[in-house]
């Protein structure tokens, strides 16, 4: 993460990232004490350090569990339902941070093609998503509710 962009994550994801960070730091300390050497050990340590930095950056800029207003606008922290207009298929997902959220719902970031296309959309608003092949796919944003309300409805 190169900019100071605030990102939304759930309290559960924040806790999970804190635990992963602590575990990775412990593994790095243990490896240093044990004197792990060799090409493979060095590569593993570099990968751990990169993940530590990624988690640290994410946690620094995280807005934790603060649900956005229940105004129906597609934004981070909302569970969004869209319809792919060509097929009529619908999909619901959490607008959040991929790799941070763990749970029973798919997560899309605002940097994803779908996320970028529907960011700021209101119910019934049609947008266009550019597929990896370059095709433009019409999608309609059907609903957006704060993650906290979505999880309360499921429970």
Number of C-alpha atoms within 10 A of each C-alpha: 11 5 7 11 10 13 18 28 27 22 14 15 19 21 13 15 21 15 12 15 20 13 13 17 15 12 14 19 12 12 16 12 9 9 10 14 11 8 9 10 13 13 11 13 19 13 12 17 15 12 15 20 14 13 19 16 15 22 20 11 16 18 18 17 17 14 18 18 12 12 13 20 21 27 25 26 26 27 26 29 18 23 19 18 15 9 9 10 10 14 12 17 19 27 25 24 21 15 12 20 22 14 9 7 11 15 20 22 21 19 11 11 15 19 22 16 18 23 18 14 20 18 17 13 14 19 19 18 20 14 11 8 6 8 10 12 14 16 24 21 26 20 21 26 23 25 25 16 13 15 11 8 8 6 5
